[in-house]
Amino acid sequence: MTDTKTTTTPGDLQKLREAVSTMDAYSQEAFKEIGAIARLALRCMTLPNEPRAADDIATALKAICARADEAMNGINAEAESVACNYVDDTTRRGFGSSQAAH
């Protein structure tokens, strides 16, 4: 039986620290933007007789969706760069069964 322990080097630890710092920056920036857009959309909903309110709210919600996807992808890419990305069991099982079918 072989020992499969991995050794963590100071360089590995530094890469991990940098990835966590980058993910924190991504998340803080994205969540501030998402919160600001959502608050503006909520304020827009309270405007009486504003004909463009529905369009503005729809645009704000689309921006929230786009920013959330962008942040998720950036954070995931950073996690992948240090082999620490999350893969849910459903996705993992689905990928394994599709690979077995080929």
ZIBELWO-V874252 format. One record per backbone hydrogen bond with DSSP energy under -1.0 kcal/mol. CO is the residue of the C=O (numbers start at 1). NH is the residue of the N-H. Records with the same first field share a line. If there is no record, write none. Layout:
BEGIN
CO = NH + NH
END
This chain:
BEGIN
9 = 13
10 = 14
11 = 15
12 = 16
13 = 17
14 = 18
15 = 19
16 = 20
17 = 21
18 = 22
19 = 23
20 = 24
21 = 25
22 = 26
23 = 27
24 = 28
25 = 29
26 = 30
27 = 31
28 = 32
29 = 33
30 = 34
31 = 35
32 = 36
33 = 37
34 = 38
35 = 39
36 = 40
37 = 41
38 = 42
39 = 43
40 = 44
41 = 45
43 = 46
44 = 47
50 = 53
52 = 56
53 = 57
54 = 58
55 = 59
56 = 60
57 = 61
58 = 62
59 = 63
60 = 64
61 = 65
62 = 66
63 = 67
64 = 68
65 = 69
66 = 70
67 = 71
68 = 72
69 = 73
70 = 74
71 = 75
72 = 76
73 = 77
74 = 78
75 = 79
76 = 80
77 = 81
79 = 84
80 = 83
88 = 92
89 = 93
90 = 94
91 = 95
92 = 96
93 = 97
94 = 98
95 = 99
96 = 100
97 = 101
END
